[in-house]
């Protein structure tokens, strides 16, 4: 009879077997209650925190100041770049909004004109119109695109009241009487326009356009052709000027040579001076700011241009052809011109209104006697406001030359546009153009 295994021994063996087969990877960690070798070595002393090296590693005050300056300069550069980027985007310096608007208008026009199922392809057109004068069968649009989204269009014609006869009784700030009929106003035709910009960022200041009285276009034609036949410089525009004294129009090659003469930085000033100097030609500059400005700012720009041109003309008159000084007095060296300049500055230097908000209109008129009148229109629905007159013809002529001639003009786009416009005038015989315009 076999001996039965005690119950306590069976339990002990069962636990050993379960631990062996159910947890084969478990190892019993040896735990030392005491040891001669520490499990973690003591941290080494930091030499930078020792008392002996404290003075050696202490940063120099000059280095700290240098680092602070670098941080300030870097922060200033970042801020300046951010402001410049915001200004370029806000002011639309590259004309992105205008370009997108033109592209959208072009796409809409193509969709409207194209037959269903037919896709029209071709070039998008010229970057700018070669001439904005609406004559001789052109599209005859009443509005002309300016190239800026702030003031998108300019009228191709404007009507101004005939107030010159009663201007002697007008005081600065008075409203000009409204014309009651067509016989009491004159119509002016747009020759060219452009945007006045400043600084290297091309910040837009205002849109400016040159208008000419429609009844004086024949006179403008005559003066342009006379300048081509007898240019004030040695340049020859017409191949046979002897036989062209009675010319009434110019052919394409002659127009191109005249255009080069009018755009020349040095010779163009003499050419434009001969065209606008004499009486009998009524013209006007229409100025509309693209941002809020003031009369003082506008006046200072014109005064700087007038002063520079007057000094240049006087210096040129004080030397002969060989460059030797002579006793000849310049055109702008007398006291009457100085008094006229004082009157010009007073037109914009005082009065109740000094600010020119965006979108309001300022007119500079040169009448048939060369006198300069300044009109201001705060509201298109209200009459023009008379700001004053400068009787000396030289002041208005120098203001006109600021836009038309010389190396530095107020708006290069406006000058090129005006020259393109007058090229459309000289390509047709004198007198025929007025009939088309009127």
matplotlib code that plots the C-alpha trace (Angstrom):
import matplotlib.pyplot as plt

x = [0.0, 1.5, 2.2, 0.0, 1.9, 1.1, -1.1, 1.4, 4.1, 1.7, 0.9, 4.6, 5.5, 2.5, 3.6, 7.1, 5.9, 3.5, 6.2, 8.6, 6.3, 3.9, 6.6, 9.7, 11.3, 10.9, 14.2, 14.6, 16.4, 19.1, 18.6, 21.5, 20.7, 24.2, 27.2, 30.5, 30.1, 27.3, 24.8, 25.0, 28.1, 28.1, 27.7, 30.9, 31.3, 30.5, 33.6, 31.5, 29.8, 32.8, 33.7, 37.1, 35.9, 32.9, 34.8, 36.3, 33.0, 31.0, 29.9, 31.4, 29.0, 30.2, 29.2, 25.8, 25.3, 26.5, 24.0, 21.2, 22.0, 22.0, 18.6, 17.2, 18.6, 17.1, 13.7, 13.8, 14.6, 11.8, 9.3, 10.5, 10.1, 6.7, 5.6, 7.1, 5.3, 2.0, 2.5, 3.2, 0.1, -2.2, -1.1, -1.1, 2.3, 2.5, -1.0, -2.2, -5.8, -6.0, -4.5, -6.9, -9.8, -8.7, -8.4, -11.8, -13.3, -11.6, -12.9, -16.4, -16.2, -15.0, -17.8, -20.4, -19.1, -18.1, -20.8, -21.9, -19.6, -16.8, -13.7, -11.8, -8.1, -5.5, -3.3, -4.7, -3.9, -1.6, -0.4, -1.8, -3.7, -1.4, -3.7, -6.6, -7.9, -11.4, -11.5, -11.6, -13.8, -12.3, -14.5, -15.7, -15.9, -16.9, -14.5, -10.9, -9.1, -6.4, -4.5, -5.3, -8.1, -8.5, -9.5, -10.4, -11.5, -11.2, -13.8, -12.7, -14.4, -15.2, -17.3, -16.2, -18.2, -17.0, -16.3, -13.2, -15.1, -16.5, -13.3, -12.3, -15.2, -14.5, -12.6, -10.8, -13.4, -16.3, -18.4, -18.3, -21.8, -23.3, -23.6, -27.2, -26.6, -24.1, -23.1, -22.0, -19.5, -16.5, -15.8, -12.4, -10.9, -8.6, -5.1, -3.4, -3.2, -1.1, -0.5, 1.9, 4.0, 6.7, 9.6, 11.1, 8.0, 6.0, 3.4, 0.5, -0.4, -2.9, -4.1, -3.4, -4.8, -4.2, -7.2, -7.4, -10.3, -12.0, -12.2, -8.4, -7.4, -6.8, -4.3, -2.6, -2.3, -0.8, 1.8, 2.8, 3.3, 5.2, 7.5, 8.1, 8.9, 11.0, 12.2, 13.8, 16.9, 19.2, 17.1, 15.4, 11.9, 10.9, 13.3, 12.5, 11.5, 11.7, 8.9, 6.9, 6.2, 2.6, 2.3, -1.0, -0.2, 2.7, 3.4, 4.3, 8.1, 7.7, 5.4, 7.9, 10.7, 8.5, 7.6, 11.3, 11.8, 9.0, 10.2, 13.9, 15.1, 17.0, 15.6, 12.0, 11.8, 12.6, 10.0, 7.2, 8.1, 7.6, 4.3, 2.6, 4.3, 2.2, -1.4, -4.5, -4.3, -6.5, -5.5, -6.2, -4.7, -7.3, -5.9, -7.7, -5.8, -5.7, -5.2, -5.9, -3.4, -3.3, -2.7, 0.6, 2.0, 0.9, 2.2, 5.6, 6.0, 5.1, 7.3, 10.3, 9.8, 9.3, 12.4, 14.6, 13.5, 13.8, 17.3, 18.3, 16.9, 18.7, 22.0, 21.6, 20.9, 23.9, 26.4, 27.0, 27.4, 31.1, 30.2, 31.6, 29.6, 27.7, 25.7, 22.4, 19.6, 17.6, 13.9, 13.1, 15.5, 13.3, 11.3, 7.9, 8.5, 9.3, 6.1, 4.2, 5.7, 4.5, 1.0, 1.2, 2.2, -0.7, -3.2, -2.5, -1.1, -4.2, -7.9, -10.5, -9.9, -6.4, -7.0, -7.7, -9.6, -9.2, -11.4, -11.9, -11.0, -8.5, -8.2, -5.3, -6.4, -4.3, -6.5, -6.0, -3.7, -1.6, -3.0, -3.3, -6.6, -7.1, -10.6, -11.6, -14.5, -15.4, -18.7, -19.5, -23.0, -22.0, -20.4, -16.6, -14.9, -12.5, -9.2, -7.4, -5.4, -1.8, -1.6, 2.1, 2.2, 5.6, 4.2, 1.6, 4.1, 6.6, 3.9, 2.9, 6.6, 6.8, 4.5, 5.5, 9.3, 12.7, 14.6, 12.5, 8.8, 6.0, 4.5, 6.4, 3.3, 1.3, 4.0, 4.1, 0.3, 0.1, 2.7, 0.8, -2.4, -0.9, 0.4, -3.2, -3.7, -0.8, -1.7, -4.7, -4.9, -5.4, -9.1, -10.5, -10.0, -12.1, -15.1, -14.8, -14.5, -17.2]
y = [0.0, 3.2, 6.1, 9.1, 12.5, 15.0, 17.9, 20.6, 19.1, 19.0, 22.7, 23.6, 21.6, 23.0, 26.6, 25.9, 24.3, 27.2, 29.8, 27.9, 27.3, 30.2, 32.9, 31.5, 35.0, 36.4, 36.7, 37.4, 40.7, 40.7, 43.4, 44.7, 46.2, 47.4, 47.6, 49.1, 50.5, 53.1, 52.4, 56.0, 58.0, 61.3, 64.3, 66.0, 69.6, 72.2, 74.2, 77.2, 77.3, 77.2, 80.2, 80.5, 80.7, 83.0, 86.1, 84.4, 83.3, 86.4, 88.0, 91.4, 94.4, 95.5, 92.1, 92.3, 95.8, 94.5, 91.7, 94.0, 96.4, 93.5, 92.4, 95.9, 96.4, 93.0, 93.8, 97.2, 95.6, 93.1, 95.9, 98.1, 95.2, 94.4, 98.1, 98.2, 95.1, 96.4, 99.7, 98.0, 95.8, 98.5, 101.2, 98.7, 100.0, 97.5, 98.1, 94.6, 95.6, 97.7, 94.8, 92.3, 94.7, 95.1, 91.4, 90.8, 93.5, 91.9, 88.5, 89.8, 91.7, 88.5, 86.5, 89.1, 89.4, 85.8, 83.6, 80.6, 77.6, 79.7, 80.7, 83.8, 83.7, 86.4, 89.0, 90.9, 94.2, 97.1, 97.8, 101.3, 103.3, 105.1, 108.0, 109.0, 111.8, 110.8, 112.1, 110.9, 107.9, 106.4, 104.6, 107.9, 106.7, 109.3, 108.0, 107.1, 104.5, 106.1, 102.9, 103.2, 101.6, 104.6, 107.0, 104.5, 106.9, 110.5, 112.2, 112.5, 116.0, 118.6, 121.7, 124.9, 128.1, 131.2, 133.3, 135.2, 138.3, 138.6, 137.2, 140.8, 140.8, 137.3, 137.0, 133.9, 131.5, 132.8, 130.4, 130.7, 131.3, 128.2, 128.3, 128.7, 127.5, 126.2, 129.7, 130.3, 127.4, 126.0, 122.3, 120.9, 117.7, 115.4, 115.1, 112.8, 111.7, 109.9, 109.2, 111.3, 109.1, 109.8, 107.9, 104.6, 102.8, 104.6, 105.9, 107.4, 111.0, 112.1, 111.6, 114.5, 115.1, 117.8, 119.3, 121.7, 123.9, 122.3, 125.6, 126.0, 122.6, 124.2, 126.6, 123.7, 121.9, 125.0, 125.4, 121.8, 121.8, 125.1, 123.5, 120.6, 122.9, 125.3, 123.5, 125.7, 123.4, 122.1, 118.9, 118.5, 117.1, 117.7, 116.7, 119.7, 122.6, 125.1, 123.4, 122.6, 126.1, 125.7, 122.1, 121.4, 117.8, 115.5, 112.0, 109.1, 109.6, 113.3, 112.6, 110.1, 112.7, 115.3, 112.9, 112.3, 116.0, 116.6, 113.7, 114.8, 115.7, 118.8, 119.9, 119.1, 122.0, 124.5, 122.9, 122.9, 126.4, 127.6, 125.8, 127.1, 130.5, 132.7, 133.7, 132.2, 128.6, 127.6, 124.5, 123.1, 120.5, 118.5, 117.0, 114.5, 113.1, 109.4, 110.0, 112.7, 115.6, 119.4, 122.5, 123.2, 119.8, 120.4, 123.9, 123.0, 120.5, 123.1, 125.7, 123.4, 122.7, 126.3, 127.4, 124.8, 125.6, 129.4, 129.0, 126.8, 129.2, 132.2, 130.3, 129.5, 133.1, 134.4, 132.6, 132.7, 129.9, 129.5, 129.2, 132.6, 134.8, 137.7, 140.5, 139.4, 139.2, 136.1, 135.9, 135.1, 137.5, 140.6, 141.7, 141.2, 137.5, 137.3, 139.1, 136.7, 133.8, 135.3, 135.6, 131.9, 130.8, 132.8, 130.9, 127.7, 129.0, 130.4, 130.4, 128.4, 125.2, 123.7, 120.0, 118.3, 115.0, 112.0, 112.2, 116.0, 118.0, 120.8, 122.7, 124.7, 126.8, 128.8, 131.2, 132.8, 135.5, 132.9, 133.8, 131.1, 130.5, 127.9, 126.3, 123.8, 121.5, 119.8, 118.4, 117.7, 118.8, 122.2, 125.2, 125.6, 127.6, 130.3, 130.2, 133.1, 134.2, 134.8, 137.3, 136.7, 134.3, 132.9, 131.2, 129.1, 128.3, 126.9, 124.9, 123.4, 122.6, 120.7, 118.1, 118.3, 118.8, 118.3, 115.5, 115.4, 115.8, 115.4, 112.4, 110.6, 108.6, 111.8, 113.3, 110.3, 110.1, 113.8, 113.4, 110.4, 112.5, 115.4, 112.9, 112.3, 116.0, 116.6, 113.6, 115.4, 118.7, 121.9, 122.7, 119.2, 117.9, 120.7, 119.7, 116.1, 117.1, 119.6]
z = [0.0, -1.2, 1.1, 0.4, -0.1, 2.5, 1.4, 2.4, 0.2, -2.8, -2.4, -2.2, -5.4, -7.3, -6.6, -7.8, -11.0, -11.8, -11.2, -13.5, -16.4, -16.2, -15.7, -17.4, -18.1, -14.6, -12.8, -9.2, -8.9, -6.3, -3.9, -1.9, 1.4, 1.7, -0.6, -0.7, -4.3, -4.8, -7.5, -8.8, -8.8, -7.2, -9.6, -10.5, -9.4, -12.2, -12.7, -13.8, -10.5, -8.4, -6.4, -7.9, -11.5, -10.9, -11.9, -15.0, -16.5, -15.6, -18.9, -19.8, -19.7, -23.1, -24.6, -23.0, -24.4, -27.8, -27.7, -26.8, -29.6, -32.1, -30.8, -31.1, -34.6, -35.7, -34.2, -35.9, -39.3, -38.9, -38.0, -41.0, -43.4, -42.1, -42.5, -46.0, -47.1, -45.6, -47.5, -50.8, -50.5, -49.2, -51.8, -54.7, -55.8, -58.7, -60.0, -59.3, -58.6, -61.8, -63.8, -62.3, -63.0, -66.6, -67.1, -65.6, -67.9, -70.9, -70.0, -69.6, -72.9, -74.7, -73.2, -74.3, -77.8, -78.6, -80.2, -78.2, -78.6, -80.1, -78.1, -79.2, -78.7, -79.3, -77.6, -74.7, -76.3, -75.7, -72.1, -72.5, -75.1, -77.5, -77.5, -75.3, -77.4, -78.6, -82.2, -85.8, -85.4, -82.3, -79.8, -78.4, -74.8, -72.4, -69.7, -70.1, -67.8, -65.6, -64.6, -60.9, -58.9, -56.6, -59.4, -62.2, -64.9, -66.2, -68.4, -72.0, -72.2, -69.5, -69.6, -67.8, -67.4, -69.1, -66.0, -67.2, -68.1, -64.5, -62.8, -61.8, -59.4, -58.0, -54.7, -53.5, -52.2, -54.3, -56.2, -60.0, -61.5, -63.1, -66.9, -68.0, -71.6, -74.1, -75.0, -71.4, -71.2, -73.1, -73.8, -73.2, -74.8, -73.0, -74.6, -72.1, -68.5, -66.0, -62.3, -60.2, -57.9, -55.3, -53.8, -55.0, -53.7, -56.4, -53.9, -55.9, -55.1, -57.8, -61.3, -63.7, -67.2, -69.8, -71.6, -74.5, -75.5, -78.5, -80.3, -79.9, -81.3, -84.7, -83.1, -81.3, -84.7, -86.3, -83.5, -83.5, -87.3, -87.0, -84.4, -86.8, -89.7, -87.7, -84.6, -81.9, -82.0, -84.7, -85.1, -88.5, -88.4, -92.0, -94.8, -96.9, -94.6, -97.5, -99.3, -96.2, -94.9, -95.9, -94.5, -92.8, -91.5, -90.9, -92.3, -90.1, -90.2, -89.5, -86.6, -85.1, -85.3, -83.7, -81.0, -80.3, -80.1, -77.6, -75.4, -75.5, -72.0, -73.1, -76.5, -75.6, -73.1, -75.9, -78.2, -75.6, -74.6, -78.2, -78.4, -75.2, -74.7, -77.1, -76.2, -77.8, -76.6, -73.7, -71.7, -68.3, -66.0, -64.0, -60.8, -58.6, -55.5, -54.9, -51.2, -48.7, -49.2, -48.7, -50.8, -49.1, -50.2, -53.8, -53.8, -52.6, -55.4, -58.0, -56.4, -56.5, -60.1, -61.0, -59.1, -60.7, -64.2, -63.7, -62.3, -65.2, -67.8, -66.1, -66.0, -69.7, -70.6, -68.7, -71.0, -74.7, -77.2, -76.1, -72.5, -71.5, -69.1, -70.5, -69.0, -70.5, -68.0, -67.7, -68.4, -64.8, -63.0, -62.7, -59.6, -61.3, -61.5, -57.8, -57.1, -59.3, -57.4, -54.1, -55.6, -56.6, -53.1, -51.6, -53.7, -51.8, -48.5, -46.7, -46.8, -44.9, -46.8, -46.6, -47.1, -50.4, -49.7, -52.0, -55.1, -55.1, -58.2, -58.6, -61.9, -63.1, -66.1, -68.5, -70.4, -73.8, -72.2, -70.3, -67.0, -64.4, -62.7, -59.9, -59.4, -56.8, -56.9, -53.6, -54.9, -58.6, -58.0, -56.7, -58.6, -58.9, -56.3, -57.4, -55.5, -57.3, -60.3, -61.2, -64.1, -65.0, -68.0, -67.0, -63.8, -65.7, -68.4, -65.9, -64.2, -67.5, -68.3, -65.0, -66.6, -70.3, -70.6, -69.1, -67.5, -64.3, -64.8, -62.3, -64.1, -66.9, -67.8, -68.2, -70.5, -72.7, -72.9, -73.8, -76.6, -77.9, -77.9, -79.8, -82.4, -83.2, -83.8, -86.3, -88.5, -90.0, -91.8, -89.8, -89.4, -90.2, -86.7, -85.1, -87.2, -86.1, -82.4, -82.4]

ax = plt.figure().add_subplot(projection="3d")
ax.plot(x, y, z, "-o")
ax.set_aspect("equal")
plt.show()
